Amino acid sequence: MTLTIASATVGLLGGCVDVHSSSIRGTGYVRIGDVIKHHPMYAQLSQLDDGIAAIDLAAAAPRVPLSAAQIARETGQLNRELRDAQLRANKILAQKQQDYSTRERQAISAALAAAGVNGNGQLDAAQMSNTSAQQAQQAAAAANQDFMAYQQSVVAQDNAASTAIARQLQTQEAEKMRAKAEQLQQNETDLSLRLTQDDATQRLAIKTRLSNLALDDATRKQLVSQLAALNSKETAAIDAQRRADAATLSAYRAQLDSQTGAAVRAQVGAIAGQTQAKITERRNEVGAQLRTLGPPALPTTLPPGVRDKIAAIHRQFTGQFQAEAQKTIGDYTATKNDLDRQFAALHGADVGATGAAAKELAALQKRRDALYKEIVDQIMREATRIAKDRGFSIVFENIAQAEGGYDLTNDLIKDVESQHE
Amino acid sequence: MSIRSVPFLTIAALLLAALVAPQAIAADLTDVGFVDQAELASIPVFTNANRALAAYKSQLDGQYNAALRHAGSDADRQRISLQFQQQFSDKQREIVGPLFQRAQLAIAQVSAAHNLSVVVDKRIVIYGGQDITKDVETLFLGPQSIQPPAASPPPSEIGYVDQTVLDNLPKVKTANDEMNQFATTQRTLFAPRVAGAKTQADRQQIYQEFNKTVNDKQDQLLKPLVDETKHATSDVAAKKKLLLVLDRADVIYGGTDITADVQNELSK
């Protein structure tokens, strides 16, 4: 009754909840996760999420252990791919350097012409700028090439070291397995011998009695049966021992695989860490060298305004080149990281998806992120509009618990759904 | 006006007054501020500090891997790991600590100046609230030293719980550990099946089967605890007359901490 009157009165007051009441006080909240589930594009999002999770799950499957020869072969292939990626990145960087250098020279010439610096002055400035840019370009190219060569040699050396360690540890494992198998085989032979010795007296007695031609049929049958029982007992005991040995051998193999895997991972991880540290150190050195390459030296006869203008042009082109170079280096780094992970996977490390699966995963993740952003942005826009229309002071998302305030989730769900009907 | 209509109008007026009066005196919550932490983190002094920290980490990683090579046992590896973690934490405190402290003081000062009872991260505010990011940034970048405000923030009707503390309660931790163990085992069982699936549809179907298995276990193991925590939080919030309760991770300054009370409720 009270509720009916209250509802009627609230309806009378404005057709919706009073957001300034003592229990709401202009405060709202939205459970975004719930709204997303009602968004018309949620099915697509969910499908992408499932696809991503399925690739992740598949990547967790144990890999079939590879032989040392297979590891060496695949390592060689990975190294070739890494070299190709380095060459590609170098080529793109050199081309970009050339393009930006040409454009910078043209821009400087135009600036000098606009400033009325003609003839020898322009020639001098352009030539000095050109010479300086060429020197910087040559220095950068040389430093870059040196760095790439260094990186290639360090990676190749460390890959070789890792492969050698893996091979050595796998050989040790194979030797241990062979020794264990031989020991178990010896045990089976010993057991067989012991059983034969244990039953020898009884067996001889039976056989002696069986050799008596005057034996009646019933007794003969009984003795044959006793002999068969003895054989069967021995066979059963040996079979049981064999089954137990097979289980022991299998458990031992699993234990050795695990130990070898851990040892290989530890060693390869340590080597990879050292490789990375060496490369980072050299990269920092090269970076420091390149940073010392200053702007082009210009003739002192140029007016200060023109000098400033040329310096600004240099900064602008350097900045643009660095941004583009960064992207190329980023692409190369992504390829290198994936190859590193494939290399680690070769040595038994659990590194998640690699190669084609990693590419598929990245593509799905990109689509998923874009779709998620689109959905959330739309929900946020609608939430903001509703909050503004209804006069809320503040609206939160994803709170832990509400004792007051107004839950806008259902209003938002209806709103989002109605827009796509 | 007829005699009969007088009482009706009186009742209607009283009813209206009764409903309107509390609403008229209840003020909207206006003492909530927010800071865009992502914007603060992009201030050059922070990005430089993070870059320095990343360089230190890269150097430390090399030393760590080298040290691991000489570890003879799991205990050695654990000791080395702890030692390097400690080294990194120390460096982090050294490089980022003073900056973080200055940012905290700037937030406290600006909050006091705006008379805010709580400041949250921008990412949880959809609409409204007072954006104090620019003021904090200006104060932070200023040359002067920043003193803590004279008074602590006023009592807030916005509460918060530290979920990491609740996650460490023995019964919650045990359930979480069991759940993780179960999920790991299921991954081991399902992974080869997904990897060996012939078609995309098969892969999806196996993944959904895996998902259902894990979700069912989650409902069985964790849902009762989640519900219990919600009830406990709700009880405490009601007793303390809080309007909303947030996660500690989203609260930057002020607010009413009810973690200990919720912890006590859950331990009963």
Interface residues (C-beta under 8 A of the other chain):
Chain A: I5 A6 T9 V10 L13 D18 H20 S21 S22 R25 G26 T27 G28 Y29 V30 D50 G51 A53 A54 L57 A58 A59 A60 A61 P62 A266 Q267 G269 A270 A272 G273 Q274 Q276 A277 K278 T280 N284 M380 A383 T384 A387 K388 F392 S393 I394 V395 F396 E397 N398 I399 A400 Q401 A402 E403 G404 G405
Chain B: L15 L16 L19 V20 P22 Q23 I25 A26 A27 D28 L29 T30 V32 A55 S58 Q59 D61 G62 Q63 Y64 N65 A66 L68 R69 V120 I124 V125 I126 Y127 G128 G129 E157 Y160 V161 Q163 R187 T188 F190 A191 P192 V194 A195 G196 A197 R203 Q204 I206 Y207 Q208 F210 N211 K230 T233 S234 A237 A238 K241 L242 L243 L244 V245 L246 D247
